[in-house]
């Protein structure tokens, strides 16, 4: 029942977006404006907020390095195999294989299983995903969409992107202790309230836009199935890597549950927004929405199996 309580709003927002498109309640321009708001302002604020609060321990750093290396390798594997696997969607496939949605799917499900005291496990995985989603992905997209641009202008565009600024600022504020000092002052309620108000709508807006662009076509079914199997196999390889590199952590049930649940979740919700410049038409956007929808169902299935057989 808990899984339904958490995931039903996800499907509801996607359904609302789909209906808004079908009924003409929201125009394509308004939908693009909502995505621009999330992409340029709200998401960078969320990235900053997560990083300033993160506990930068040794295990935290090791897990991030491992995961970022794994996601980068998966991207390379995806590029190699995307054409036979995804067909006409090969230009999107490598990006859809990377990262998992923690904040809106994995984390709330995980907290119902083990409690808020262990939230750091999912947050750690998500920080690794943030560095990929807002570092590697935009760099690759920029490179593909601006092939003739010189190196220095390209580097400037990457370093001045809102997400990269948010990452660098978040780490700097964390390491300097400025955030901890702020939390001891009377302004901590102002900061927390502002961040809560700014970041709360993010997941709903993204889910709405995913639903708005969802138009499943029968021609998509085979590439969707093949790409789904490929992502499951690659995420399974990451889970195996955790067993090999972090056996002591994996022996702790709450950590094991976090790993199994996290890597059954959909591609990180920022990815469709980041790679939209690569989309050739509405069919590409629909394919991304359908792929994420499949993994939302798989996340619910993983949650149920963990509840029945592990906890």
FIVEX-321931 format. One record per residue (C-alpha): residue number from 1; residue in three letters; chain; x, y, z. Coordinates in steps of 0.25 Angstrom, whole numbers, plus 5000, padded with zeros to 4 digits. Example, Ala and Ser with C-alpha at 12.3 -4.5 7.8 and 13.67 -1.06 7.14 Angstrom:
REM residues 2
<num = 1 | residuo = ALA | cadena = A | px = 5049 | py = 4982 | pz = 5031>
<num = 2 | residuo = SER | cadena = A | px = 5055 | py = 4996 | pz = 5029>
REM end
This chain:
REM residues 311
<num = 1 | residuo = UNK | cadena = A | px = 5000 | py = 5000 | pz = 5000>
<num = 2 | residuo = UNK | cadena = A | px = 5012 | py = 5009 | pz = 5003>
<num = 3 | residuo = UNK | cadena = A | px = 5017 | py = 5008 | pz = 4989>
<num = 4 | residuo = UNK | cadena = A | px = 5004 | py = 5012 | pz = 4983>
<num = 5 | residuo = UNK | cadena = A | px = 5003 | py = 5024 | pz = 4992>
<num = 6 | residuo = UNK | cadena = A | px = 5016 | py = 5028 | pz = 4987>
<num = 7 | residuo = UNK | cadena = A | px = 5015 | py = 5025 | pz = 4973>
<num = 8 | residuo = UNK | cadena = A | px = 5001 | py = 5028 | pz = 4970>
<num = 9 | residuo = UNK | cadena = A | px = 5004 | py = 5043 | pz = 4970>
<num = 10 | residuo = UNK | cadena = A | px = 5015 | py = 5041 | pz = 4960>
<num = 11 | residuo = UNK | cadena = A | px = 5005 | py = 5034 | pz = 4950>
<num = 12 | residuo = UNK | cadena = A | px = 4995 | py = 5045 | pz = 4953>
<num = 13 | residuo = UNK | cadena = A | px = 5004 | py = 5056 | pz = 4950>
<num = 14 | residuo = UNK | cadena = A | px = 5008 | py = 5049 | pz = 4937>
<num = 15 | residuo = UNK | cadena = A | px = 4993 | py = 5047 | pz = 4934>
<num = 16 | residuo = UNK | cadena = A | px = 4990 | py = 5061 | pz = 4936>
<num = 17 | residuo = UNK | cadena = A | px = 5001 | py = 5065 | pz = 4926>
<num = 18 | residuo = UNK | cadena = A | px = 4996 | py = 5056 | pz = 4916>
<num = 19 | residuo = UNK | cadena = A | px = 4981 | py = 5061 | pz = 4917>
<num = 20 | residuo = UNK | cadena = A | px = 4986 | py = 5075 | pz = 4917>
<num = 21 | residuo = UNK | cadena = A | px = 4992 | py = 5072 | pz = 4903>
<num = 22 | residuo = UNK | cadena = A | px = 4980 | py = 5065 | pz = 4898>
<num = 23 | residuo = UNK | cadena = A | px = 4970 | py = 5075 | pz = 4903>
<num = 24 | residuo = UNK | cadena = A | px = 4978 | py = 5087 | pz = 4899>
<num = 25 | residuo = UNK | cadena = A | px = 4979 | py = 5092 | pz = 4914>
<num = 26 | residuo = UNK | cadena = A | px = 4993 | py = 5095 | pz = 4912>
<num = 27 | residuo = UNK | cadena = A | px = 5000 | py = 5100 | pz = 4900>
<num = 28 | residuo = UNK | cadena = A | px = 5014 | py = 5094 | pz = 4895>
<num = 29 | residuo = UNK | cadena = A | px = 5020 | py = 5108 | pz = 4898>
<num = 30 | residuo = UNK | cadena = A | px = 5015 | py = 5108 | pz = 4912>
<num = 31 | residuo = UNK | cadena = A | px = 5020 | py = 5094 | pz = 4914>
<num = 32 | residuo = UNK | cadena = A | px = 5034 | py = 5098 | pz = 4909>
<num = 33 | residuo = UNK | cadena = A | px = 5034 | py = 5110 | pz = 4918>
<num = 34 | residuo = UNK | cadena = A | px = 5031 | py = 5101 | pz = 4930>
<num = 35 | residuo = UNK | cadena = A | px = 5043 | py = 5093 | pz = 4926>
<num = 36 | residuo = UNK | cadena = A | px = 5052 | py = 5105 | pz = 4925>
<num = 37 | residuo = UNK | cadena = A | px = 5048 | py = 5110 | pz = 4939>
<num = 38 | residuo = UNK | cadena = A | px = 5052 | py = 5096 | pz = 4945>
<num = 39 | residuo = UNK | cadena = A | px = 5064 | py = 5094 | pz = 4936>
<num = 40 | residuo = UNK | cadena = A | px = 5070 | py = 5108 | pz = 4938>
<num = 41 | residuo = UNK | cadena = A | px = 5066 | py = 5112 | pz = 4952>
<num = 42 | residuo = UNK | cadena = A | px = 5059 | py = 5102 | pz = 4961>
<num = 43 | residuo = UNK | cadena = A | px = 5068 | py = 5090 | pz = 4958>
<num = 44 | residuo = UNK | cadena = A | px = 5081 | py = 5097 | pz = 4961>
<num = 45 | residuo = UNK | cadena = A | px = 5076 | py = 5102 | pz = 4974>
<num = 46 | residuo = UNK | cadena = A | px = 5072 | py = 5087 | pz = 4978>
<num = 47 | residuo = UNK | cadena = A | px = 5086 | py = 5083 | pz = 4974>
<num = 48 | residuo = UNK | cadena = A | px = 5093 | py = 5094 | pz = 4982>
<num = 49 | residuo = UNK | cadena = A | px = 5084 | py = 5090 | pz = 4994>
<num = 50 | residuo = UNK | cadena = A | px = 5087 | py = 5075 | pz = 4994>
<num = 51 | residuo = UNK | cadena = A | px = 5102 | py = 5078 | pz = 4993>
<num = 52 | residuo = UNK | cadena = A | px = 5103 | py = 5088 | pz = 5004>
<num = 53 | residuo = UNK | cadena = A | px = 5096 | py = 5078 | pz = 5013>
<num = 54 | residuo = UNK | cadena = A | px = 5104 | py = 5065 | pz = 5009>
<num = 55 | residuo = UNK | cadena = A | px = 5113 | py = 5059 | pz = 5019>
<num = 56 | residuo = UNK | cadena = A | px = 5126 | py = 5057 | pz = 5011>
<num = 57 | residuo = UNK | cadena = A | px = 5132 | py = 5045 | pz = 5018>
<num = 58 | residuo = UNK | cadena = A | px = 5142 | py = 5035 | pz = 5012>
<num = 59 | residuo = UNK | cadena = A | px = 5131 | py = 5024 | pz = 5008>
<num = 60 | residuo = UNK | cadena = A | px = 5123 | py = 5036 | pz = 5002>
<num = 61 | residuo = UNK | cadena = A | px = 5134 | py = 5040 | pz = 4993>
<num = 62 | residuo = UNK | cadena = A | px = 5138 | py = 5025 | pz = 4989>
<num = 63 | residuo = UNK | cadena = A | px = 5124 | py = 5022 | pz = 4986>
<num = 64 | residuo = UNK | cadena = A | px = 5122 | py = 5035 | pz = 4977>
<num = 65 | residuo = UNK | cadena = A | px = 5135 | py = 5032 | pz = 4970>
<num = 66 | residuo = UNK | cadena = A | px = 5131 | py = 5017 | pz = 4967>
<num = 67 | residuo = UNK | cadena = A | px = 5117 | py = 5021 | pz = 4962>
<num = 68 | residuo = UNK | cadena = A | px = 5122 | py = 5033 | pz = 4953>
<num = 69 | residuo = UNK | cadena = A | px = 5132 | py = 5023 | pz = 4947>
<num = 70 | residuo = UNK | cadena = A | px = 5121 | py = 5013 | pz = 4945>
<num = 71 | residuo = UNK | cadena = A | px = 5111 | py = 5023 | pz = 4939>
<num = 72 | residuo = UNK | cadena = A | px = 5122 | py = 5028 | pz = 4929>
<num = 73 | residuo = UNK | cadena = A | px = 5126 | py = 5013 | pz = 4925>
<num = 74 | residuo = UNK | cadena = A | px = 5111 | py = 5010 | pz = 4923>
<num = 75 | residuo = UNK | cadena = A | px = 5110 | py = 5023 | pz = 4914>
<num = 76 | residuo = UNK | cadena = A | px = 5121 | py = 5017 | pz = 4905>
<num = 77 | residuo = UNK | cadena = A | px = 5115 | py = 5003 | pz = 4905>
<num = 78 | residuo = UNK | cadena = A | px = 5102 | py = 5010 | pz = 4901>
<num = 79 | residuo = UNK | cadena = A | px = 5108 | py = 5017 | pz = 4890>
<num = 80 | residuo = UNK | cadena = A | px = 5114 | py = 5004 | pz = 4885>
<num = 81 | residuo = UNK | cadena = A | px = 5101 | py = 4996 | pz = 4885>
<num = 82 | residuo = UNK | cadena = A | px = 5091 | py = 5007 | pz = 4884>
<num = 83 | residuo = UNK | cadena = A | px = 5089 | py = 5005 | pz = 4869>
<num = 84 | residuo = UNK | cadena = A | px = 5085 | py = 4990 | pz = 4869>
<num = 85 | residuo = UNK | cadena = A | px = 5077 | py = 4992 | pz = 4882>
<num = 86 | residuo = UNK | cadena = A | px = 5070 | py = 5005 | pz = 4880>
<num = 87 | residuo = UNK | cadena = A | px = 5069 | py = 5007 | pz = 4865>
<num = 88 | residuo = UNK | cadena = A | px = 5065 | py = 5021 | pz = 4862>
<num = 89 | residuo = UNK | cadena = A | px = 5066 | py = 5025 | pz = 4876>
<num = 90 | residuo = UNK | cadena = A | px = 5080 | py = 5022 | pz = 4877>
<num = 91 | residuo = UNK | cadena = A | px = 5084 | py = 5036 | pz = 4879>
<num = 92 | residuo = UNK | cadena = A | px = 5076 | py = 5036 | pz = 4892>
<num = 93 | residuo = UNK | cadena = A | px = 5079 | py = 5022 | pz = 4897>
<num = 94 | residuo = UNK | cadena = A | px = 5093 | py = 5024 | pz = 4904>
<num = 95 | residuo = UNK | cadena = A | px = 5087 | py = 5036 | pz = 4912>
<num = 96 | residuo = UNK | cadena = A | px = 5075 | py = 5028 | pz = 4916>
<num = 97 | residuo = UNK | cadena = A | px = 5084 | py = 5017 | pz = 4922>
<num = 98 | residuo = UNK | cadena = A | px = 5091 | py = 5026 | pz = 4932>
<num = 99 | residuo = UNK | cadena = A | px = 5087 | py = 5030 | pz = 4946>
<num = 100 | residuo = UNK | cadena = A | px = 5074 | py = 5027 | pz = 4954>
<num = 101 | residuo = UNK | cadena = A | px = 5063 | py = 5036 | pz = 4960>
<num = 102 | residuo = UNK | cadena = A | px = 5066 | py = 5037 | pz = 4975>
<num = 103 | residuo = UNK | cadena = A | px = 5059 | py = 5049 | pz = 4980>
<num = 104 | residuo = UNK | cadena = A | px = 5045 | py = 5046 | pz = 4974>
<num = 105 | residuo = UNK | cadena = A | px = 5045 | py = 5031 | pz = 4974>
<num = 106 | residuo = UNK | cadena = A | px = 5056 | py = 5023 | pz = 4981>
<num = 107 | residuo = UNK | cadena = A | px = 5057 | py = 5032 | pz = 4993>
<num = 108 | residuo = UNK | cadena = A | px = 5042 | py = 5033 | pz = 4997>
<num = 109 | residuo = UNK | cadena = A | px = 5041 | py = 5018 | pz = 4995>
<num = 110 | residuo = UNK | cadena = A | px = 5054 | py = 5015 | pz = 5003>
<num = 111 | residuo = UNK | cadena = A | px = 5049 | py = 5023 | pz = 5015>
<num = 112 | residuo = UNK | cadena = A | px = 5036 | py = 5015 | pz = 5016>
<num = 113 | residuo = UNK | cadena = A | px = 5045 | py = 5003 | pz = 5017>
<num = 114 | residuo = UNK | cadena = A | px = 5056 | py = 5007 | pz = 5026>
<num = 115 | residuo = UNK | cadena = A | px = 5053 | py = 5021 | pz = 5032>
<num = 116 | residuo = UNK | cadena = A | px = 5059 | py = 5035 | pz = 5030>
<num = 117 | residuo = UNK | cadena = A | px = 5072 | py = 5031 | pz = 5038>
<num = 118 | residuo = UNK | cadena = A | px = 5077 | py = 5024 | pz = 5027>
<num = 119 | residuo = UNK | cadena = A | px = 5074 | py = 5034 | pz = 5016>
<num = 120 | residuo = UNK | cadena = A | px = 5089 | py = 5037 | pz = 5014>
<num = 121 | residuo = UNK | cadena = A | px = 5090 | py = 5024 | pz = 5006>
<num = 122 | residuo = UNK | cadena = A | px = 5081 | py = 5029 | pz = 4995>
<num = 123 | residuo = UNK | cadena = A | px = 5086 | py = 5043 | pz = 4996>
<num = 124 | residuo = UNK | cadena = A | px = 5100 | py = 5038 | pz = 4993>
<num = 125 | residuo = UNK | cadena = A | px = 5096 | py = 5031 | pz = 4981>
<num = 126 | residuo = UNK | cadena = A | px = 5088 | py = 5043 | pz = 4976>
<num = 127 | residuo = UNK | cadena = A | px = 5100 | py = 5053 | pz = 4978>
<num = 128 | residuo = UNK | cadena = A | px = 5108 | py = 5043 | pz = 4968>
<num = 129 | residuo = UNK | cadena = A | px = 5096 | py = 5045 | pz = 4959>
<num = 130 | residuo = UNK | cadena = A | px = 5096 | py = 5060 | pz = 4960>
<num = 131 | residuo = UNK | cadena = A | px = 5110 | py = 5060 | pz = 4955>
<num = 132 | residuo = UNK | cadena = A | px = 5107 | py = 5052 | pz = 4943>
<num = 133 | residuo = UNK | cadena = A | px = 5094 | py = 5059 | pz = 4940>
<num = 134 | residuo = UNK | cadena = A | px = 5099 | py = 5073 | pz = 4942>
<num = 135 | residuo = UNK | cadena = A | px = 5113 | py = 5071 | pz = 4938>
<num = 136 | residuo = UNK | cadena = A | px = 5116 | py = 5060 | pz = 4928>
<num = 137 | residuo = UNK | cadena = A | px = 5102 | py = 5060 | pz = 4921>
<num = 138 | residuo = UNK | cadena = A | px = 5101 | py = 5075 | pz = 4917>
<num = 139 | residuo = UNK | cadena = A | px = 5116 | py = 5074 | pz = 4913>
<num = 140 | residuo = UNK | cadena = A | px = 5113 | py = 5063 | pz = 4903>
<num = 141 | residuo = UNK | cadena = A | px = 5100 | py = 5069 | pz = 4898>
<num = 142 | residuo = UNK | cadena = A | px = 5107 | py = 5083 | pz = 4896>
<num = 143 | residuo = UNK | cadena = A | px = 5118 | py = 5076 | pz = 4889>
<num = 144 | residuo = UNK | cadena = A | px = 5108 | py = 5068 | pz = 4880>
<num = 145 | residuo = UNK | cadena = A | px = 5099 | py = 5080 | pz = 4877>
<num = 146 | residuo = UNK | cadena = A | px = 5111 | py = 5090 | pz = 4874>
<num = 147 | residuo = UNK | cadena = A | px = 5121 | py = 5082 | pz = 4867>
<num = 148 | residuo = UNK | cadena = A | px = 5128 | py = 5094 | pz = 4861>
<num = 149 | residuo = UNK | cadena = A | px = 5130 | py = 5101 | pz = 4874>
<num = 150 | residuo = UNK | cadena = A | px = 5144 | py = 5104 | pz = 4878>
<num = 151 | residuo = UNK | cadena = A | px = 5150 | py = 5097 | pz = 4891>
<num = 152 | residuo = UNK | cadena = A | px = 5150 | py = 5110 | pz = 4900>
<num = 153 | residuo = UNK | cadena = A | px = 5136 | py = 5115 | pz = 4896>
<num = 154 | residuo = UNK | cadena = A | px = 5131 | py = 5101 | pz = 4899>
<num = 155 | residuo = UNK | cadena = A | px = 5138 | py = 5100 | pz = 4912>
<num = 156 | residuo = UNK | cadena = A | px = 5133 | py = 5114 | pz = 4916>
<num = 157 | residuo = UNK | cadena = A | px = 5118 | py = 5109 | pz = 4913>
<num = 158 | residuo = UNK | cadena = A | px = 5120 | py = 5097 | pz = 4921>
<num = 159 | residuo = UNK | cadena = A | px = 5126 | py = 5104 | pz = 4933>
<num = 160 | residuo = UNK | cadena = A | px = 5116 | py = 5115 | pz = 4933>
<num = 161 | residuo = UNK | cadena = A | px = 5104 | py = 5106 | pz = 4932>
<num = 162 | residuo = UNK | cadena = A | px = 5095 | py = 5108 | pz = 4944>
<num = 163 | residuo = UNK | cadena = A | px = 5096 | py = 5093 | pz = 4949>
<num = 164 | residuo = UNK | cadena = A | px = 5111 | py = 5094 | pz = 4949>
<num = 165 | residuo = UNK | cadena = A | px = 5111 | py = 5107 | pz = 4956>
<num = 166 | residuo = UNK | cadena = A | px = 5102 | py = 5101 | pz = 4966>
<num = 167 | residuo = UNK | cadena = A | px = 5111 | py = 5088 | pz = 4968>
<num = 168 | residuo = UNK | cadena = A | px = 5123 | py = 5097 | pz = 4970>
<num = 169 | residuo = UNK | cadena = A | px = 5116 | py = 5106 | pz = 4979>
<num = 170 | residuo = UNK | cadena = A | px = 5110 | py = 5095 | pz = 4987>
<num = 171 | residuo = UNK | cadena = A | px = 5123 | py = 5088 | pz = 4990>
<num = 172 | residuo = UNK | cadena = A | px = 5130 | py = 5101 | pz = 4993>
<num = 173 | residuo = UNK | cadena = A | px = 5120 | py = 5105 | pz = 5003>
<num = 174 | residuo = UNK | cadena = A | px = 5120 | py = 5091 | pz = 5009>
<num = 175 | residuo = UNK | cadena = A | px = 5135 | py = 5090 | pz = 5011>
<num = 176 | residuo = UNK | cadena = A | px = 5136 | py = 5105 | pz = 5016>
<num = 177 | residuo = UNK | cadena = A | px = 5126 | py = 5102 | pz = 5027>
<num = 178 | residuo = UNK | cadena = A | px = 5117 | py = 5114 | pz = 5023>
<num = 179 | residuo = UNK | cadena = A | px = 5105 | py = 5105 | pz = 5022>
<num = 180 | residuo = UNK | cadena = A | px = 5107 | py = 5100 | pz = 5037>
<num = 181 | residuo = UNK | cadena = A | px = 5109 | py = 5114 | pz = 5042>
<num = 182 | residuo = UNK | cadena = A | px = 5096 | py = 5118 | pz = 5035>
<num = 183 | residuo = UNK | cadena = A | px = 5088 | py = 5107 | pz = 5041>
<num = 184 | residuo = UNK | cadena = A | px = 5092 | py = 5113 | pz = 5055>
<num = 185 | residuo = UNK | cadena = A | px = 5087 | py = 5127 | pz = 5052>
<num = 186 | residuo = UNK | cadena = A | px = 5073 | py = 5132 | pz = 5052>
<num = 187 | residuo = UNK | cadena = A | px = 5074 | py = 5132 | pz = 5037>
<num = 188 | residuo = UNK | cadena = A | px = 5073 | py = 5117 | pz = 5036>
<num = 189 | residuo = UNK | cadena = A | px = 5058 | py = 5117 | pz = 5035>
<num = 190 | residuo = UNK | cadena = A | px = 5058 | py = 5127 | pz = 5024>
<num = 191 | residuo = UNK | cadena = A | px = 5068 | py = 5118 | pz = 5016>
<num = 192 | residuo = UNK | cadena = A | px = 5061 | py = 5105 | pz = 5019>
<num = 193 | residuo = UNK | cadena = A | px = 5047 | py = 5111 | pz = 5015>
<num = 194 | residuo = UNK | cadena = A | px = 5052 | py = 5118 | pz = 5002>
<num = 195 | residuo = UNK | cadena = A | px = 5059 | py = 5104 | pz = 4998>
<num = 196 | residuo = UNK | cadena = A | px = 5046 | py = 5096 | pz = 5001>
<num = 197 | residuo = UNK | cadena = A | px = 5037 | py = 5106 | pz = 4994>
<num = 198 | residuo = UNK | cadena = A | px = 5047 | py = 5106 | pz = 4982>
<num = 199 | residuo = UNK | cadena = A | px = 5050 | py = 5091 | pz = 4980>
<num = 200 | residuo = UNK | cadena = A | px = 5036 | py = 5085 | pz = 4984>
<num = 201 | residuo = UNK | cadena = A | px = 5030 | py = 5087 | pz = 4970>
<num = 202 | residuo = UNK | cadena = A | px = 5041 | py = 5081 | pz = 4962>
<num = 203 | residuo = UNK | cadena = A | px = 5037 | py = 5067 | pz = 4962>
<num = 204 | residuo = UNK | cadena = A | px = 5022 | py = 5071 | pz = 4959>
<num = 205 | residuo = UNK | cadena = A | px = 5026 | py = 5080 | pz = 4947>
<num = 206 | residuo = UNK | cadena = A | px = 5036 | py = 5069 | pz = 4941>
<num = 207 | residuo = UNK | cadena = A | px = 5025 | py = 5058 | pz = 4942>
<num = 208 | residuo = UNK | cadena = A | px = 5015 | py = 5067 | pz = 4936>
<num = 209 | residuo = UNK | cadena = A | px = 5024 | py = 5070 | pz = 4924>
<num = 210 | residuo = UNK | cadena = A | px = 5027 | py = 5056 | pz = 4923>
<num = 211 | residuo = UNK | cadena = A | px = 5013 | py = 5053 | pz = 4922>
<num = 212 | residuo = UNK | cadena = A | px = 5010 | py = 5064 | pz = 4913>
<num = 213 | residuo = UNK | cadena = A | px = 5020 | py = 5058 | pz = 4903>
<num = 214 | residuo = UNK | cadena = A | px = 5015 | py = 5044 | pz = 4904>
<num = 215 | residuo = UNK | cadena = A | px = 5010 | py = 5038 | pz = 4892>
<num = 216 | residuo = UNK | cadena = A | px = 5013 | py = 5023 | pz = 4891>
<num = 217 | residuo = UNK | cadena = A | px = 5014 | py = 5017 | pz = 4878>
<num = 218 | residuo = UNK | cadena = A | px = 5014 | py = 5002 | pz = 4874>
<num = 219 | residuo = UNK | cadena = A | px = 5027 | py = 5005 | pz = 4866>
<num = 220 | residuo = UNK | cadena = A | px = 5034 | py = 5008 | pz = 4880>
<num = 221 | residuo = UNK | cadena = A | px = 5031 | py = 4995 | pz = 4887>
<num = 222 | residuo = UNK | cadena = A | px = 5042 | py = 4987 | pz = 4882>
<num = 223 | residuo = UNK | cadena = A | px = 5053 | py = 4997 | pz = 4884>
<num = 224 | residuo = UNK | cadena = A | px = 5047 | py = 5000 | pz = 4898>
<num = 225 | residuo = UNK | cadena = A | px = 5047 | py = 4986 | pz = 4902>
<num = 226 | residuo = UNK | cadena = A | px = 5062 | py = 4984 | pz = 4897>
<num = 227 | residuo = UNK | cadena = A | px = 5067 | py = 4997 | pz = 4904>
<num = 228 | residuo = UNK | cadena = A | px = 5059 | py = 4993 | pz = 4917>
<num = 229 | residuo = UNK | cadena = A | px = 5066 | py = 4979 | pz = 4917>
<num = 230 | residuo = UNK | cadena = A | px = 5080 | py = 4986 | pz = 4914>
<num = 231 | residuo = UNK | cadena = A | px = 5078 | py = 4996 | pz = 4925>
<num = 232 | residuo = UNK | cadena = A | px = 5074 | py = 4985 | pz = 4935>
<num = 233 | residuo = UNK | cadena = A | px = 5087 | py = 4977 | pz = 4931>
<num = 234 | residuo = UNK | cadena = A | px = 5096 | py = 4989 | pz = 4933>
<num = 235 | residuo = UNK | cadena = A | px = 5089 | py = 4994 | pz = 4946>
<num = 236 | residuo = UNK | cadena = A | px = 5091 | py = 4979 | pz = 4951>
<num = 237 | residuo = UNK | cadena = A | px = 5106 | py = 4980 | pz = 4947>
<num = 238 | residuo = UNK | cadena = A | px = 5107 | py = 4993 | pz = 4957>
<num = 239 | residuo = UNK | cadena = A | px = 5100 | py = 4985 | pz = 4968>
<num = 240 | residuo = UNK | cadena = A | px = 5110 | py = 4974 | pz = 4966>
<num = 241 | residuo = UNK | cadena = A | px = 5121 | py = 4984 | pz = 4967>
<num = 242 | residuo = UNK | cadena = A | px = 5116 | py = 4988 | pz = 4980>
<num = 243 | residuo = UNK | cadena = A | px = 5117 | py = 4974 | pz = 4985>
<num = 244 | residuo = UNK | cadena = A | px = 5131 | py = 4973 | pz = 4980>
<num = 245 | residuo = UNK | cadena = A | px = 5136 | py = 4987 | pz = 4985>
<num = 246 | residuo = UNK | cadena = A | px = 5127 | py = 4989 | pz = 4997>
<num = 247 | residuo = UNK | cadena = A | px = 5125 | py = 4976 | pz = 5003>
<num = 248 | residuo = UNK | cadena = A | px = 5124 | py = 4981 | pz = 5018>
<num = 249 | residuo = UNK | cadena = A | px = 5114 | py = 4991 | pz = 5014>
<num = 250 | residuo = UNK | cadena = A | px = 5105 | py = 4981 | pz = 5006>
<num = 251 | residuo = UNK | cadena = A | px = 5105 | py = 4972 | pz = 5018>
<num = 252 | residuo = UNK | cadena = A | px = 5097 | py = 4982 | pz = 5025>
<num = 253 | residuo = UNK | cadena = A | px = 5082 | py = 4980 | pz = 5021>
<num = 254 | residuo = UNK | cadena = A | px = 5078 | py = 4995 | pz = 5020>
<num = 255 | residuo = UNK | cadena = A | px = 5089 | py = 4998 | pz = 5011>
<num = 256 | residuo = UNK | cadena = A | px = 5087 | py = 4985 | pz = 5002>
<num = 257 | residuo = UNK | cadena = A | px = 5072 | py = 4990 | pz = 5001>
<num = 258 | residuo = UNK | cadena = A | px = 5076 | py = 5004 | pz = 4997>
<num = 259 | residuo = UNK | cadena = A | px = 5085 | py = 4998 | pz = 4986>
<num = 260 | residuo = UNK | cadena = A | px = 5075 | py = 4988 | pz = 4980>
<num = 261 | residuo = UNK | cadena = A | px = 5063 | py = 4998 | pz = 4981>
<num = 262 | residuo = UNK | cadena = A | px = 5071 | py = 5010 | pz = 4975>
<num = 263 | residuo = UNK | cadena = A | px = 5076 | py = 5003 | pz = 4963>
<num = 264 | residuo = UNK | cadena = A | px = 5062 | py = 4998 | pz = 4959>
<num = 265 | residuo = UNK | cadena = A | px = 5058 | py = 5012 | pz = 4958>
<num = 266 | residuo = UNK | cadena = A | px = 5056 | py = 5020 | pz = 4945>
<num = 267 | residuo = UNK | cadena = A | px = 5066 | py = 5029 | pz = 4938>
<num = 268 | residuo = UNK | cadena = A | px = 5068 | py = 5042 | pz = 4946>
<num = 269 | residuo = UNK | cadena = A | px = 5057 | py = 5052 | pz = 4943>
<num = 270 | residuo = UNK | cadena = A | px = 5066 | py = 5063 | pz = 4939>
<num = 271 | residuo = UNK | cadena = A | px = 5072 | py = 5055 | pz = 4927>
<num = 272 | residuo = UNK | cadena = A | px = 5060 | py = 5057 | pz = 4917>
<num = 273 | residuo = UNK | cadena = A | px = 5061 | py = 5072 | pz = 4920>
<num = 274 | residuo = UNK | cadena = A | px = 5076 | py = 5072 | pz = 4918>
<num = 275 | residuo = UNK | cadena = A | px = 5076 | py = 5064 | pz = 4905>
<num = 276 | residuo = UNK | cadena = A | px = 5064 | py = 5071 | pz = 4898>
<num = 277 | residuo = UNK | cadena = A | px = 5073 | py = 5078 | pz = 4889>
<num = 278 | residuo = UNK | cadena = A | px = 5076 | py = 5064 | pz = 4883>
<num = 279 | residuo = UNK | cadena = A | px = 5062 | py = 5061 | pz = 4880>
<num = 280 | residuo = UNK | cadena = A | px = 5058 | py = 5061 | pz = 4865>
<num = 281 | residuo = UNK | cadena = A | px = 5043 | py = 5061 | pz = 4867>
<num = 282 | residuo = UNK | cadena = A | px = 5031 | py = 5058 | pz = 4876>
<num = 283 | residuo = UNK | cadena = A | px = 5034 | py = 5043 | pz = 4875>
<num = 284 | residuo = UNK | cadena = A | px = 5047 | py = 5044 | pz = 4882>
<num = 285 | residuo = UNK | cadena = A | px = 5041 | py = 5052 | pz = 4893>
<num = 286 | residuo = UNK | cadena = A | px = 5030 | py = 5041 | pz = 4894>
<num = 287 | residuo = UNK | cadena = A | px = 5040 | py = 5030 | pz = 4894>
<num = 288 | residuo = UNK | cadena = A | px = 5047 | py = 5036 | pz = 4906>
<num = 289 | residuo = UNK | cadena = A | px = 5034 | py = 5038 | pz = 4914>
<num = 290 | residuo = UNK | cadena = A | px = 5030 | py = 5023 | pz = 4911>
<num = 291 | residuo = UNK | cadena = A | px = 5044 | py = 5018 | pz = 4915>
<num = 292 | residuo = UNK | cadena = A | px = 5043 | py = 5025 | pz = 4929>
<num = 293 | residuo = UNK | cadena = A | px = 5029 | py = 5021 | pz = 4931>
<num = 294 | residuo = UNK | cadena = A | px = 5033 | py = 5006 | pz = 4929>
<num = 295 | residuo = UNK | cadena = A | px = 5044 | py = 5008 | pz = 4940>
<num = 296 | residuo = UNK | cadena = A | px = 5034 | py = 5014 | pz = 4950>
<num = 297 | residuo = UNK | cadena = A | px = 5026 | py = 5001 | pz = 4949>
<num = 298 | residuo = UNK | cadena = A | px = 5039 | py = 4993 | pz = 4951>
<num = 299 | residuo = UNK | cadena = A | px = 5042 | py = 5001 | pz = 4963>
<num = 300 | residuo = UNK | cadena = A | px = 5029 | py = 4998 | pz = 4969>
<num = 301 | residuo = UNK | cadena = A | px = 5031 | py = 4983 | pz = 4966>
<num = 302 | residuo = UNK | cadena = A | px = 5045 | py = 4984 | pz = 4972>
<num = 303 | residuo = UNK | cadena = A | px = 5039 | py = 4991 | pz = 4985>
<num = 304 | residuo = UNK | cadena = A | px = 5029 | py = 4979 | pz = 4986>
<num = 305 | residuo = UNK | cadena = A | px = 5039 | py = 4968 | pz = 4985>
<num = 306 | residuo = UNK | cadena = A | px = 5048 | py = 4975 | pz = 4995>
<num = 307 | residuo = UNK | cadena = A | px = 5037 | py = 4976 | pz = 5005>
<num = 308 | residuo = UNK | cadena = A | px = 5033 | py = 4961 | pz = 5003>
<num = 309 | residuo = UNK | cadena = A | px = 5046 | py = 4954 | pz = 5002>
<num = 310 | residuo = UNK | cadena = A | px = 5057 | py = 4963 | pz = 5009>
<num = 311 | residuo = UNK | cadena = A | px = 5051 | py = 4971 | pz = 5020>
REM end
